[in-house]
Amino acid sequence: MTSRGTYMYDPDSQRVLPKDEVLRLRASRKTHGRSTVHENRTVERGHWIWDKRQMKLVPRAEYRPYSGVTIIKDIEPYQAVFGKKVGGKLQREVIGGRKQHNDALRARGVVEVGNEKIVKQYEEPPGLRDDMRRALQEHGGLKL
């Protein structure tokens, strides 16, 4: 377990060391030769953003955000559970897309789970707002 302080990763020893020790090692390496880890690397400064499309970091100036348009594939055709009785036999209709699916549900008064309208769960007691306003006026907290 490490104690409180500032630590840095030293690529040559591949360990996390106290900052002052890493700086001392770097200074000694500069006088005794270059680091073997960073021989063929170049360092670029600037601001970078992770681009999900390219799966890499790109300079902020070159980053182009998504347009915000989402294309959702239509649902595959399926045979409905409901249908019409024709000659004593249930004749099921084929639902060919999202619009037909929603229309068929609406026509039968059915709501998909997860698509219900949210009903307000809390109703404010009658007169509460007026009581609060009156109390604030009496105590000088509300100026009209």
C-alpha positions in Angstrom: 0.0 0.0 0.0 1.4 3.4 -0.9 1.3 6.4 1.3 -0.2 9.7 0.4 1.8 11.7 -2.1 2.4 12.2 -5.8 3.4 9.2 -7.8 4.3 8.8 -11.5 4.8 5.8 -13.8 8.4 5.2 -14.9 8.3 3.5 -18.3 11.9 2.3 -18.0 11.5 0.4 -14.7 7.7 -0.1 -15.5 6.8 0.8 -11.9 4.9 3.5 -10.1 7.4 5.5 -8.1 7.3 8.7 -6.0 7.4 11.8 -8.3 10.8 13.1 -6.9 12.4 9.7 -7.6 11.1 9.6 -11.2 12.3 13.1 -11.8 15.8 12.2 -10.4 15.9 9.1 -12.6 15.0 11.1 -15.7 17.7 13.7 -14.9 20.3 11.0 -14.6 19.2 9.3 -17.8 19.6 12.5 -19.7 23.2 12.7 -18.7 23.9 9.0 -19.2 22.0 8.3 -22.4 18.4 8.3 -23.6 15.5 6.2 -22.4 15.2 3.0 -24.3 11.4 3.2 -24.2 11.0 6.5 -25.9 13.7 6.3 -28.5 11.4 6.3 -31.6 8.4 8.1 -30.2 7.3 11.7 -30.9 5.2 13.6 -28.5 2.4 15.8 -29.8 0.8 18.5 -27.6 -2.7 19.7 -27.9 -6.3 18.7 -27.1 -7.6 15.4 -28.2 -11.1 13.8 -28.4 -12.0 10.1 -28.6 -13.7 9.5 -31.9 -16.1 6.5 -31.6 -16.3 6.0 -35.4 -12.6 5.9 -35.9 -11.9 4.3 -32.5 -8.9 6.5 -31.9 -7.9 9.9 -30.4 -8.1 12.7 -33.0 -7.0 16.3 -32.6 -9.9 18.6 -31.4 -9.6 20.7 -34.6 -10.2 17.6 -36.8 -13.0 16.1 -34.7 -16.5 16.2 -36.3 -19.3 15.3 -33.9 -22.2 13.2 -35.0 -25.1 14.8 -36.8 -27.6 13.8 -34.2 -29.7 11.9 -36.7 -30.6 8.4 -35.6 -32.0 5.9 -38.1 -34.0 3.1 -36.6 -34.6 0.0 -38.7 -38.3 -0.9 -39.2 -39.6 -4.0 -37.5 -39.7 -7.2 -39.4 -43.1 -8.4 -40.7 -44.8 -10.8 -38.2 -48.1 -12.6 -37.9 -50.3 -11.0 -35.3 -51.7 -12.9 -32.3 -55.1 -11.3 -32.9 -57.2 -11.6 -36.0 -60.7 -12.0 -37.5 -62.9 -15.0 -37.3 -63.7 -16.1 -40.9 -65.9 -19.3 -41.2 -65.2 -20.4 -37.6 -61.4 -20.1 -38.1 -59.1 -17.3 -36.8 -57.5 -15.5 -39.7 -54.5 -13.6 -38.4 -53.2 -10.5 -40.2 -49.6 -9.9 -41.0 -48.1 -6.7 -39.5 -45.6 -5.3 -41.9 -44.0 -2.4 -40.1 -43.9 -0.1 -37.1 -46.8 2.1 -38.3 -49.1 -0.9 -38.9 -48.1 -2.3 -35.5 -49.0 0.9 -33.6 -52.2 1.3 -35.6 -53.3 -2.3 -34.8 -52.5 -1.8 -31.1 -54.4 1.5 -31.0 -57.4 0.0 -32.8 -57.7 -2.7 -30.1 -57.0 -0.3 -27.2 -53.9 -2.2 -26.2 -50.8 -0.5 -24.8 -47.3 -2.1 -25.0 -45.5 -2.5 -21.7 -43.0 0.4 -21.4 -44.9 2.7 -23.7 -47.6 3.7 -21.3 -48.4 7.3 -20.6 -47.0 8.4 -17.2 -49.8 9.4 -14.9 -49.1 12.1 -12.3 -48.6 10.1 -9.1 -49.0 13.0 -6.6 -52.0 15.3 -6.6 -51.5 18.6 -4.6 -54.1 18.9 -1.9 -56.7 21.5 -2.7 -55.9 25.0 -1.3 -52.3 24.2 -0.3 -50.8 26.8 -2.7 -53.2 29.4 -1.4 -52.5 28.5 2.2 -48.7 28.8 1.6 -49.1 32.2 -0.1 -51.3 33.5 2.7 -48.8 32.3 5.4 -45.9 34.0 3.5 -47.9 37.3 3.2 -48.7 37.3 6.9 -45.1 36.9 7.9 -43.8 39.4 5.3 -42.1 36.8 3.1 -44.1 37.5 -0.1 -44.7 40.9 -1.7 -47.4 41.2 -4.2 
